[in-house]
Amino acid sequence: MKNFLFMLTILLTFFTTKTLSQCTNNVYGLYYSLTPTCTGSWETVTTCGWRGEYSNINVVLGNQYSFQSSVSSDVVTITTTGGVVLSWGNGTTTWTATFSGTVRFWTHGANCSTGTGCRTRSVMCSGTPPPTPCLDNPLMINMYDSWGDGWNGATYTITDDNTGSVVGTGTLSNGTSGTSPIYCVTDGCYTIVVTSGSYPSEITWTATINGVVYANGGAGTSTQLPINSFCTPPTPEMIVPSSMNNSYSVCQGILYDNGGSSGNYSVSSDGYTTLYPANVGSQLLLDFTYFNLENNWDFLYVYDGPNPSSPLLGVFTGNVLPGTFISSSADGSLTVRLVSDFSIQYPGFEAQINCLSALPVEMVSYNGVNIGDFNRIEWETASEYNSDYFLVKRSYDGIDWDYVGKVSSIGNSDVGKKYSLDDYRIISTTYYKIIQYDVNGVYKEYPSFSVSKSNEQNKEVVKYIDLSGREVPSTTRGLIMVIYSDGTTKRIFN
């Protein structure tokens, strides 16, 4: 029995170790590529490889390759580009190439853990050097750093403008200068994007073919690279400025933070952009496809109209996508404002811009009323176009929201409809918001409002004010505040 348990323990240890050693969980993706010269000496792939990323290594059939991490406890795994494991080991592994092509050189921590701590990935090989002739244009990126400690997180990426495919990407890991691999590119238009990194003022670069400079620049730039070809000037990026305001009349494109498509937004930002539909009578649709702000320190505001005095549709921070917004203002506009504090920069956001020829739902009014043990949520539309359903959500603190109910809409109508939904899970003051979805999955979220369980019929209304604090008539359209004689308030939307 003891012998059986002993053998079982050995088998379990063997298979567990084998399973854990073949680590291909992809958190950070590709970082740097190398074609080894196969001189029998170690060659550095990168001095700052993370756990949970890989490098592409170009190999030649029959050559023997050794792959090494500077951290001996690391799990080193070699796979095909399709994910088939070829070799693995702790710290180092050796493999004889069974084909010519590209393999992935992975590094992970113990038990396939991931993280951002730097380690050096190195390759050594012996055998036939890989072929180097380039029948097209041998493009090389020459990288320079004035301080001498590398690019500190900045990277270059070369993209083929015609196909949109990435030709190559890399960085200067350390030192004052370095070169990229040779990229054999055909005649055409390319774009080189160099990100900012931690110290952008130290960075310069040139793009050369056979020693001739075709383009040059610094950090935080996007530069066109015409190779024996004429390139159409790029369309300027639409951004929310770091201060003051700007505007665009547009029905297609992408809106970025003030860092643009390749950089982080600035510290101490407070600027806004107003987007107007280029087609008269249309409504702007803004769909956020990427979002990453410093949580609870930097904020994005979206307004339903031409300026920050327009109704507020939402305030967002962190990395949860804000979603899709459709203007309901008379001019079809939306306003986006970015506010950041004095430290720490994040990548920011991207939002797709489109126009709708008709607003899916024209909302007349919505509010709620307490009826004893339950609240009745009521809303009315003037017209509906491809409307699918409404969601009603509740909150007890105005921050965390849960589901109340779903109400199917009339779909398409020029006369609109009145809707209502009763909620029995209420407290003294309960918050609500209504979200309308169309048949394509696009939705519009209306500003939240509250319903109080107290006897409001016995309270006297002192006045009504708008979002700027001005006293207005009770019939004013939009979001207004009701001020009662006991000092309590309630938001309503007419």
N, C-alpha and C positions, 0 to 999 in steps of 0.2 A: 504493500500500500504506500509506504514511504517513497519507494522508487517511482511509483506511478505519479504521485504528487510532485516529486522532484522533476520528472520529465515534463509534466504538464506546465509547471512553472517556467521551465526553459522555453517551451514552445510558445507560451503566452508572451513571454518577454521578447522572444525573437520576432513574432508577428506584430506585436505592439510597436516595437522599435522600428520595424520595417515600414509599418503604416505611417508612423509619425515622421519618419525621415523623408518620405516622399511628399514634400511640401510644395504645393502650387497654388495656395490660396492667394488670390491676386487683389491686393488692396491699393497699391500705388502704381501698378502698371510698369511700362517700359521706362528705363533710365539708362541711356547711353548704349552705343553699339561699338563693336570692335572687330576688325579683321586682323588676327594675330600674324606676325611675320614668321613664326615657326623657326626661331633661331635657337631654341632650347633654353631660353631665359624667361623669367617671369615678366609679364607685361601687365601694366595697370589698366584695368577697365575703367574704374572710378574710385576715388578716395572717399566718397560719401554715398555708398550704397545703403539703402534702407532695408529693413526686414519686411518682406512682403512685396518686393518689386523684382524685376528681372532686367538683365541686359541681353541684347542680341549679339551672338558670337557667330561669325561666318567661318565655316569649317570646310575642310577638304577631305574627300574619301581616303581612308587609309592612314591619315595622320593620327598620332596619339595626343590627346589633350588632357591637361590637368587644370582643375578649377579650384580656386582657393579663396576663403574668406579670412580676413585678418583676425576675426574672432573665432577661436578654435572650437567653441561650443556651438557655433552656428550650424544649421542644417543646410547643406549645399545640394541642390537638385538640378539636374540637367534634363530638359525635355525638348521634344520637337515643338514647332510653332503651333501644332495642333493639340499639345498638352500630353503627349505620350512620354512617360518617364524613361529616360535612357540610362541614367546613372545617378547615384546619390551617395552621400556620406556626411560625416560630421567634420566640419572644418575644410576638408579637401576630398575631392573625388577625381578619378581618372577614367577616361573613356576613349576608345579608338573609334574614329568616325566611320560609320557604315554607309555614309552618303556625303555628297557635297551639297552645302546649303547653309541654312541658319538654324541654330539651336538657341534655346533660352537658358540663361544662367541665373538661377534663383538663389537668394539667400533669405533664410528665416531664422528666428531665434529658436530656442529649445521648444519642443512640442508644437512646432509650426507657428510660434507667436510672431506678431508683426509690430513694427514701431519705427520711429524716425531717427534713431541713433545711427551715426555714421560708422561704416566699416569699409575697408578696401576690398574690392573684388579684383582678383588677378587671374590671368590665364598663362599657361606655359604649354608650348607644343613643339613637336619635332616632326620633320618630314618635309614634304613638298610645299614651298610657300604658295599662297593663293595667287591666282593670276591678277595682275594689276592693270593691264592695258585698258584704256577708256577710248572707245571709238567715237564718242560724242564729245560733250564739253566737260572737262574735269573740274568741277566746281569745288572750291575749298573755302571754309570759313576760318579766318585768322582772328583769334581772340586775344585781347589785351586787358590787363588790369594794372592800374597805376600804383596801387598799394602793394601788390605782389602776393595776395592771399586768395587768388581765384575770384570767381564771379559771385560767390556767396548767395547761391540760390537762383541767380538769373540763368535763363536758358535761351537758346536760339531754336527756332523752328522754321524750316523751309517748306513752303506749300506750293504745289503746282496750281496756278490760277485756273488753268483749263479744266483739270479733272477734280480739283479740290483735295487731292491726296497729299499726304505728308511725305516729302522727299527724305527728310532727315531732321534729327533734333539732337542737341547736346549742350555741353557747358564746359567752362574752364574750371576744372576741379581745384587747382591750386597754382601758385606761381604767377609770374607776370605776363606770360604769353603761352599760347598753344594753338594747335590747328585741329580742325575736324578731319574725319575720314574724307576721302575723295568721293564726291557724288557725281556719277556720270549722268548728265542731264541733256535732253534734246533742246533744240532751239524753242523758245517760247517765253511766256511770262510767268514769273515766280514772285512770291512774297516772302520776305524774311521778317519774322517777328522776334524781337529780343525783349524779354521781360525785365522788370526793374531790379529784382533781387534786393538784398539788404542795403547795398551801397551803390546805387546806380551811377553816381558821379565818377566812379573809378573805371567804368567800363567803356571800351571802344572796340570796334570790330571792322573788318573789311571782308568782302566777298570777292575772290579772285578766280580767274580761269587762266591757267598757264602763266601766272604771275601778273596778269592784267587785272586791275581793280574794276569791278563792275558795279559795286555799291559799297557804301560804308555808313557808319552811324554809331549811336551810343545805346544806352539802355532805355527801356520803355518806349521803343519805336516799332513802327510797322513800315517797312521799306519795300517798294517794288523793285524787282530785279529783271529787267528785260535782257534776254540773252539772244542776240542776233534777231530781235523781233521788236515790234512796236507794241507797247502796253497801254491800254486805255486807262487814264487816270482813275484811281479808286474813288468810290463814293465816300465822302466824309462821314465818319461815324457820328451818330446822334447820341449825345451824352447829356446828363443832368449836370450843370456846371457846379463848381465848388463854391461859388458865391453868385449873388445877383440872380438873374433868370434869363432864359432864352425860350424860343418856341419853334415848332416845326409844323408845317402843313403837309401831311403825309397820309398814305393809306397802306403802306407796306414798308417793312424794315425792322430793325432791332434798336431798342433804346438801352444804353449802358449807363452805369455810374460814371463819374468824372475820370476814372482810370481807364475808360475805354474797354476794348475787347481783350486787352492783354495785361493790364496793370491793376493794382489795387486802388481803391478810392483814396482821396486825400484826407488827412486829419483836419479837424476844425472846419468841416464843410457845412454850409447851409445855403443851398441854392435850389431852384426849382425850374422845371421844364413844363411848358404847356403844349400839348399835342392837339392839333386841330385836324379834322378829316379833310383830305384834299378834295374829296367829292362833296359838293354842296348837298345838304340834306341827309348825309350819312352820319353814323355815330361811331366814335372811336372805340375799338376793342383792344385791350392791353392784356396779354397773357404772359405771366412770368414763368420762364423756363429754367432760370438759375437764380439762386438767392443765398447770399452768405455775408451777413453783417455781424459785427461784434455784439453778442447778445446782451441786451439791456443797457447798452452804451451808445450804440449807433442805431438810427431809426429811419424808416422810409414811410412817407405819408402819401396817400393817394386821395385826390379830391375829384368830385364829380362836377367839373366845370373849369373855367379858364384861369383860376388863381387860388391861393390858399384860403381865401374867404369863402370859397364854394363848399358845399356839404362834404364832410370828411367820410370817405368810404372805408378807411382802415389805417391802422398804424402797425408796422411790422418790424421785427428784429430777429436775430438768430439766423437759422438756416432752413426754416420751414417755408416752402413756396407760398407766396401770398395768393396765388390763383389767378383767375381771369376777371377783368373789370370791363364793363360796358357803360359808356357815358349815357346819361339820361338828361343832360343839360340841353338847352335850346340850340346851342351852336355845335353840339356833338363833341365837345372837348373833354379831355382829362388832364389833370395836373399832377405831376410827380415831384416830390420834394425829398431830398436826402440831407440828413443832419448827422454829423459825426463829432465825436469828442476830440480832445487834443492829443490822443495817443492811440497807437495800435491800428494798423490798416488791414482790412480784409479784402477778398476779391470783389465783393459787391454784387451786382445783379445783371441779368439780361432779361429783356421782355420783348416779345414779338408784337408788332403793331399791325392791325388790320382794320378795315372799315366794314360796318354793316349797313346795307342799304335801307334797312328798316329796323327799328328798335324792337326786340322780341316782345317786350311787355311795356306798355305805357301805364305806369302806376299812378293812380289818382290819389290814394291816401292809404295809410295803414296805422293802426294803433291797437291798444288793448284796454279792456275794462274789467274791473273786478266785480264778480257776481257772487258774493258770499264765499263759498268754499272753492271756487274755481275762477280762473281768468279766461276771458273770451278774447282771442286774437282775431282781429278783423282787418281785411284789406280789400281794396277795390281797384280794378283795372279799367282803363278806358278803351284799350284795344290790345290784342295779342297776335303775335306772329310766330308760328312754329314753336309755341310754348308747350312744354311737356308736363312739368309739375312744380310745386312749391314745397320747400322744406322749412319747417319752423323749429328753431332751436331755443333753448332756455339757458340761463345762467343765474346763479345765486350771488355771484360777485362781479359779474361783468367781464370776467377773464376766462374761466373755464366753461365750455359750452357742451350741452348734451342734447339728445334728440327728443323732440316733442311729438312730431308727426309729419306725415307726407300727404299733400293734397294734390290730386290730379287737376290739371288746368283745362280750360275749354279748348286750347289748341290754337285755332285761328278764328279771330272774330274782330269785327270793326266796332262792336258795341260794348265789349268788355263784360265783366262779371264781378259780383261781390262774393267774397270767400270768408270763411270763419273756421276756427279750430279752438276747442276748449281744452284747458290744461288744469288738472286737479292737483298736480304736485307743485304747490306754490308755498312761498313764505311771505313775510311782511312786504318785501319788495323783490320782485322777480324781473329779470331782464330777458328780452326776447330779440331775435332777429329773423328776418325772412329772407330766404335764398331762392331765386327763381332759376330753373334749368330749362334750356330749350332742347329740341330733339337731337341736336348735335353734341350735347354734353356741355356746351358753354353755359356758364352761370353768372348771375349778377347777385351780389350780396348787398342788401339795403342797410342803412345805418340802424344800429340797435336802439331800443327804447325800453322803458320800464313800466311795470304795473304794480301799484301799491295796494295792499290788502286793507289798509286803514280806511275809515269812513270819509272818503274824499268829498262826498256830497255835503258834509258838514263843514268843509274848509272853504275859506274864501280865496278866490284867485286875486292876487295882488296885481300881477302884470305878466306879460309875455315878452321874452327877449330872444334875439337871434344869437348865432354863434359868436358874433363880435361884441355882444353885451348891450346892443341897442334895443330899446323897447319898441315892440312892433305890434300890429293888430293880431288878434287871435286867428284870423283867416290867412295870415301870411304863408305862402307856399314854401315847402322845404322843412328842414329840421329846426324846431324852436323849443325853448324851455318855458315851462309853466312854473311860476313862483307863487307859492301859497302863503297864507297869512301866518301859518305856524313855522315858516322857514324852510319847509320841505320843497323839493323841486321834482319835476317830471319832464322827460323829453318826449316830444310827439313829432310826428312827421305828417305834414299836410300835403 
